[in-house]
């Protein structure tokens, strides 16, 4: 969830289907008007702009971000996912504006908030608290979080779901998909229906606060004997369908560690990296939303490494044993620097299709060589050194131009890969240096697939 700052504002969430559809209609109308005006201006100047260039102007990207942040729910979540998953591949204008959705934090006006709480807690809900802070401490796509002090002196974090969000998930996802198709970002030949179905399923799970509470407790049980992590404690008495009550766990934003000494940054990020490996190969459950706001840091005493506070378990889900096995085989091939086996395992896992390898063998080979060279040495990997990313992007974009052969991995694989990619982005933000090879090897020695 995004922490609120001065740029936040009260903005009622449109809860009815008609109101939400009208929001998409206004967006489409604004974009269409911009395309006509911009096209006429550039043609008058002697240019011949493509439709993509007219659609992806900064003004249209701003319209898209503003409308998605207003609608919130699945619409905003899809925008966040697109920006995080494809940020290095999208046009700069769209990537920049969509990325801003991760930091936007509009929140419900007091009257709308009171109405939601009264519906689930009753009209006298305030009597349960000594203090309920009306201004949220965080706000994001599905709900907003308030701090509250109970009558018995416990400080809680109360997550309140936006009205109408759960009922609008399917239509919102379909509307965002339509916008992507109209923009020309997705080729007509690419079948995204399985991905859309999986996105709807996950978003419905995230909107189920009873399920999130259960996932929080399951995750806490896996970390019961692990030092260095904090998981909030669920308050079952106050939790409802649209209200999730838990202990308030203080901490600073995880990215603020960039101002701390290198040794501390390395220690904390290595802990997170190893947690991802444990999720996949030990727990069999993974929190698949790598938004930086889902991690906070609680300082230790006398300069000792502190604790990582883990938040938001709506996206926690079981890891398919077959997917874990596929990742294990792929990583083992990478540790062995066996390029041929990497290709084979990547095909088995569904990361790439045989057709792509047949049509672009040299480019796939270069991508594999770059990744192996960077990640396999038995030495600290500098996540802050992104010099190899443009090389991967160049090869990837050349392959992506062959749009008829675009390929989507299985949806469950994409959710796992999103967590892995997001964790790497956090490592880059912290400029951490961690021996990835050693972390993987030690995890493999300690675990077997399915345990």
C-alpha positions in Angstrom: 0.0 0.0 0.0 1.1 3.5 -0.7 1.9 5.8 2.3 -0.1 9.0 2.2 1.7 12.4 1.7 0.6 15.9 0.8 -0.4 14.9 -2.7 -3.1 12.6 -1.3 -6.7 13.8 -1.4 -10.3 12.8 -0.5 -11.9 11.4 -3.6 -15.1 9.3 -3.4 -14.8 5.9 -5.0 -17.5 5.2 -7.6 -19.2 2.1 -6.3 -21.9 1.4 -8.8 -21.3 -0.4 -12.2 -22.9 2.5 -14.1 -20.6 5.1 -12.4 -17.5 3.0 -13.0 -18.5 2.4 -16.7 -19.0 6.1 -17.1 -15.4 6.6 -15.8 -14.0 4.4 -18.5 -16.2 6.1 -21.1 -14.9 9.5 -20.1 -11.4 8.1 -20.4 -12.0 6.7 -23.8 -13.6 10.0 -25.0 -10.7 12.1 -23.7 -8.2 9.8 -25.4 -10.1 9.8 -28.7 -10.3 13.6 -28.7 -6.6 13.9 -28.0 -5.8 11.5 -30.8 -7.8 13.6 -33.3 -6.3 16.9 -32.1 -2.7 15.6 -31.9 -3.0 13.8 -35.2 -4.3 17.0 -37.0 -1.5 19.1 -35.4 1.3 16.7 -36.4 0.0 16.1 -39.9 -0.2 19.9 -40.4 3.5 20.0 -39.4 4.3 17.5 -42.2 4.6 14.5 -39.9 3.0 11.1 -40.4 2.6 9.8 -36.8 1.6 6.2 -36.1 -1.5 5.4 -34.1 0.7 4.2 -31.2 2.4 7.6 -31.1 -0.9 9.4 -31.0 -2.3 7.1 -28.3 0.8 7.1 -26.0 1.2 10.9 -25.6 2.0 12.2 -22.1 -1.5 13.7 -21.9 -3.2 10.4 -22.7 -0.9 8.5 -20.3 -1.8 11.1 -17.6 -5.5 10.6 -18.3 -5.1 6.8 -18.0 -3.3 7.1 -14.6 -5.8 9.7 -13.2 -8.8 7.6 -14.2 -7.4 4.3 -12.9 -6.4 6.0 -9.6 -10.0 7.4 -9.3 -11.7 4.0 -10.0 -9.2 2.1 -7.8 -9.9 -1.6 -7.4 -9.0 -3.9 -10.3 -8.5 -1.0 -12.6 -5.7 0.6 -10.5 -4.3 -2.8 -9.6 -3.9 -3.8 -13.3 -2.2 -0.5 -14.0 0.2 -1.1 -11.1 0.9 -4.7 -12.3 1.5 -3.5 -15.9 4.0 -0.8 -14.8 5.9 -3.2 -12.5 6.0 -6.2 -14.8 6.7 -4.5 -18.1 8.3 -1.2 -17.0 11.5 -1.8 -19.0 9.6 -2.7 -22.2 6.8 -0.2 -22.3 7.1 3.2 -24.1 8.7 5.7 -21.6 5.7 7.9 -21.5 3.3 5.1 -20.5 5.8 3.4 -18.2 6.5 6.6 -16.2 2.8 7.5 -15.7 1.7 4.0 -14.9 4.5 3.7 -12.4 3.0 6.8 -10.6 0.0 4.6 -9.8 2.1 2.8 -7.2 2.5 6.1 -5.3 -1.0 7.6 -5.7 -3.1 7.3 -2.6 -6.5 9.0 -3.0 -8.8 8.0 -0.1 -12.4 8.0 0.8 -14.1 11.1 2.2 -15.1 10.8 5.9 -18.9 10.3 5.1 -18.2 7.5 2.7 -15.8 5.9 5.2 -18.3 6.1 8.0 -21.0 4.5 5.9 -18.7 1.5 5.1 -17.8 1.0 8.7 -21.3 1.4 9.9 -22.6 -1.2 7.5 -20.1 -3.8 8.9 -19.6 -2.7 12.5 -23.0 -1.0 13.2 -23.8 2.6 13.7 -22.1 2.7 17.2 -18.8 1.4 15.9 -16.8 4.2 17.5 -17.6 2.9 20.9 -15.1 0.0 20.4 -12.2 2.4 20.3 -10.5 5.1 22.4 -9.4 6.6 19.2 -9.9 6.0 15.5 -7.7 8.1 13.2 -10.0 9.3 10.3 -7.0 10.0 8.0 -5.6 6.8 6.6 -1.9 5.9 7.1 -2.0 4.1 3.7 -4.2 3.8 0.7 -4.0 1.7 -2.4 -6.1 -0.1 -5.0 -8.4 -2.4 -2.9 -8.7 -0.5 0.4 -7.2 2.0 2.8 -5.6 1.5 6.3 -6.4 3.4 9.5 -4.7 3.4 12.9 -7.0 2.8 15.8 -6.6 2.4 19.6 -8.9 -0.2 21.3 -10.6 0.2 24.6 -8.1 -2.3 26.1 -5.1 -0.3 24.8 -4.1 -2.2 21.7 -3.0 -0.3 18.6 -4.5 -1.8 15.5 -4.3 -1.3 11.8 -7.7 -1.4 10.2 -7.9 -2.0 6.5 -11.2 -0.8 5.0 -12.2 -2.0 1.5 -13.5 0.5 -1.0 -17.3 0.1 -1.7 -18.1 -1.6 -4.9 -14.6 -2.8 -5.6 -15.3 -6.6 -5.2 -18.3 -6.5 -7.4 -16.5 -4.5 -10.2 -13.4 -6.7 -10.5 -14.5 -8.7 -13.6 -15.8 -5.7 -15.6 -12.8 -3.5 -14.6 -10.3 -6.1 -15.7 -12.1 -6.5 -19.1 -12.2 -2.7 -19.5 -8.5 -2.3 -18.8 -7.8 -5.2 -21.3 -9.8 -3.4 -23.9 -7.8 -0.2 -23.3 -4.6 -2.2 -23.8 -5.8 -3.7 -27.0 -7.0 -0.4 -28.4 -3.6 1.2 -27.5 -1.9 -1.3 -29.8 0.4 -2.5 -27.0 -1.0 -6.1 -27.4 -1.0 -7.9 -30.8 -4.3 -9.3 -31.9 -2.7 -12.8 -32.2 -1.8 -12.9 -28.5 -4.4 -14.8 -26.4 -4.5 -13.0 -23.0 -7.8 -14.7 -21.9 -6.0 -17.2 -19.5 -4.1 -14.3 -18.0 -7.2 -12.2 -17.6 -9.0 -15.1 -15.9 -6.1 -15.6 -13.5 -6.0 -11.8 -12.7 -9.7 -11.8 -11.9 -9.3 -14.9 -9.7 -6.4 -13.3 -7.8 -8.2 -9.9 -7.4 -11.3 -11.7 -6.0 -9.0 -13.4 -3.5 -7.4 -10.1 -2.5 -10.9 -8.6 -2.0 -11.7 -11.5 0.4 -10.5 -10.1 3.8 -11.4 -13.3 5.7 -9.1 -15.2 3.3 -6.3 -12.6 3.7 -6.5 -13.0 7.5 -6.2 -16.7 7.1 -3.2 -16.3 4.8 -1.6 -13.9 7.2 -1.8 -16.6 10.0 -0.5 -19.3 7.7 2.5 -17.2 6.7 3.2 -16.3 10.3 3.3 -20.0 11.2 6.0 -20.6 8.6 8.1 -17.8 10.1 7.3 -18.7 13.7 11.0 -19.6 14.5 12.6 -17.2 12.1 14.3 -14.2 13.5 14.3 -10.9 11.7 10.7 -10.9 10.4 7.4 -9.5 11.8 3.9 -10.5 10.6 0.9 -8.6 12.0 -1.4 -10.5 14.4 -5.0 -10.9 13.1 -7.9 -9.5 15.2 -10.6 -12.0 14.4 -13.3 -10.2 16.5 -13.1 -7.0 14.5 -12.5 -8.5 11.0 -15.4 -8.5 8.6 -16.0 -9.1 4.9 -14.8 -5.6 4.1 -12.8 -4.8 7.2 -9.4 -6.5 8.1 -8.2 -5.8 11.6 -4.7 -6.6 12.7 -1.9 -5.4 15.1 -0.3 -2.1 14.0 3.4 -2.8 13.3 5.6 0.3 13.1 8.5 0.7 10.8 10.1 2.9 8.1 9.7 2.4 4.4 12.0 -0.3 3.3 13.5 1.9 0.5 14.6 4.4 3.1 17.4 2.0 3.9 19.3 3.4 0.9 20.7 6.0 3.3 22.1 3.3 5.6 25.5 1.6 5.5 26.2 -0.9 2.7 26.6 -3.8 5.1 23.1 -3.3 6.6 21.5 -2.9 3.2 23.2 -6.1 2.0 22.1 -8.0 5.2 18.5 -6.9 5.0 18.1 -7.6 1.3 19.8 -11.0 1.5 17.2 -11.8 4.1 14.4 -10.9 1.7 16.0 -12.8 -1.2 16.3 -15.9 0.9 12.7 -15.5 2.0 11.6 -15.6 -1.6 13.6 -18.9 -2.1 12.0 -20.3 1.1 8.5 -19.3 -0.1 9.0 -21.3 -3.3 11.0 -24.3 -2.1 10.1 -24.6 1.6 6.8 -22.9 2.5 4.9 -23.8 -0.7 3.2 -20.4 -0.3 4.2 -17.1 -1.7 3.1 -13.5 -1.2 3.1 -12.5 -4.9 2.8 -8.7 -4.6 6.3 -7.2 -4.4 5.1 -3.6 -4.0 7.8 -1.9 -1.9 5.1 -0.6 0.5 4.4 -4.2 1.6 7.8 -4.2 3.4 8.9 -2.0 6.2 11.9 -1.9 8.4 12.0 -1.7 12.2 15.4 -0.6 13.5 17.5 -2.8 15.8 19.2 -1.8 18.9 22.8 -0.6 19.1 23.3 -0.7 15.4 22.3 -4.4 15.0 20.2 -5.4 12.0 16.5 -4.9 12.8 13.4 -6.6 11.7 11.5 -6.6 8.4 7.8 -6.0 8.8 5.8 -8.0 6.2 2.4 -6.5 5.2 -0.6 -7.3 2.9 -1.2 -11.0 2.4 -4.2 -10.7 0.0 -1.9 -11.8 -2.9 -0.5 -14.8 -0.9 -1.2 -18.0 -2.7 0.1 -21.6 -2.9 3.0 -22.3 -5.2 2.2 -25.1 -7.6 4.8 -27.9 -7.0 5.3 -28.3 -10.7 6.2 -24.6 -11.0 8.6 -24.9 -8.0 10.2 -28.0 -9.7 10.5 -26.1 -13.0 12.3 -23.2 -11.3 14.6 -25.6 -9.4 15.6 -27.3 -12.6 16.1 -24.0 -14.4 18.2 -22.6 -11.5 20.3 -25.8 -11.4 21.0 -25.5 -15.1 22.0 -21.9 -14.5 24.3 -22.8 -11.6 26.0 -25.3 -13.9 26.2 -22.7 -16.7 24.7 -25.2 -19.1 23.1 -23.0 -21.8 21.6 -25.9 -23.7 19.9 -27.2 -20.6 18.7 -23.7 -19.7 16.9 -23.5 -23.1 15.3 -26.9 -22.5 14.2 -26.1 -18.9 12.9 -22.6 -20.0 10.7 -24.3 -22.7 9.4 -26.9 -20.1 8.6 -24.2 -17.7 6.7 -22.2 -20.4 8.9 -19.2 -20.2 9.6 -19.3 -23.9 8.1 -21.2 -26.8 10.1 -23.5 -29.1 9.1 -21.3 -32.0 10.9 -18.2 -30.5 14.1 -20.2 -30.1 13.8 -21.5 -33.7 13.3 -18.0 -35.1 15.7 -16.1 -32.8 18.4 -18.6 -31.7 21.3 -16.1 -31.5 19.3 -13.5 -29.5 18.0 -16.1 -27.1 21.6 -17.3 -26.7 22.9 -13.8 -26.0 20.1 -13.3 -23.3 21.1 -16.6 -21.6 24.8 -15.8 -21.7 24.2 -12.3 -20.2 22.1 -13.7 -17.3 24.5 -16.6 -16.6 27.5 -14.3 -16.7 25.9 -11.9 -14.3 24.2 -14.2 -11.8 26.2 -17.4 -11.6 29.6 -16.3 -10.1 30.3 -17.3 -6.5 30.6 -13.7 -5.5 28.3 -10.8 -4.5 26.0 -9.7 -7.3 25.6 -5.9 -7.4 21.8 -5.3 -7.8 22.5 -1.6 -8.2 24.5 -2.1 -11.3 21.9 -2.1 -14.0 24.4 -1.9 -16.9 23.3 -5.3 -18.3 19.6 -4.4 -18.4 19.9 -2.3 -21.6 21.6 -5.3 -23.2 18.7 -7.6 -22.3 16.2 -5.0 -23.3 17.8 -4.5 -26.7 17.7 -8.3 -27.5 14.2 -8.6 -26.0 12.8 -5.7 -28.0 14.2 -7.2 -31.2 12.5 -10.5 -30.4 9.3 -8.6 -29.4 9.1 -7.0 -32.8 8.2 -10.4 -34.2 4.7 -10.0 -32.7 3.2 -13.0 -34.4 5.3 -15.2 -32.0 4.5 -13.4 -28.8 4.1 -15.9 -25.9 2.6 -15.7 -22.5 3.9 -18.1 -19.8 1.3 -19.9 -17.6 -0.5 -17.4 -15.4 0.7 -19.0 -12.2 4.3 -18.7 -13.4 3.7 -15.0 -14.1 2.6 -14.4 -10.5 5.7 -16.1 -9.2 7.9 -14.3 -11.6 6.4 -11.0 -10.7 7.5 -11.6 -7.1 11.0 -12.5 -8.2 11.3 -9.5 -10.6 9.9 -7.1 -8.0 12.4 -8.3 -5.4 15.2 -7.7 -7.8 13.9 -4.2 -8.3 14.0 -3.6 -4.6 17.6 -4.9 -4.6 18.4 -2.3 -7.3 16.7 0.5 -5.3 18.8 -0.5 -2.2 21.9 -0.9 -4.3 22.4 -4.2 -2.4 25.2 -6.7 -3.1 24.4 -10.3 -2.3 25.9 -13.7 -3.3 22.9 -15.1 -5.2 24.6 -18.3 -6.1 25.4 -19.2 -2.5 21.8 -18.3 -1.4 20.3 -20.6 -4.0 22.8 -23.5 -3.3 22.2 -23.3 0.4 18.4 -23.3 -0.1 18.7 -26.4 -2.4 20.8 -28.3 0.1 18.3 -27.6 2.8 15.1 -28.3 0.9 13.5 -30.6 -1.6 10.6 -29.8 -3.9 7.3 -30.2 -2.2 8.7 -29.8 1.4 
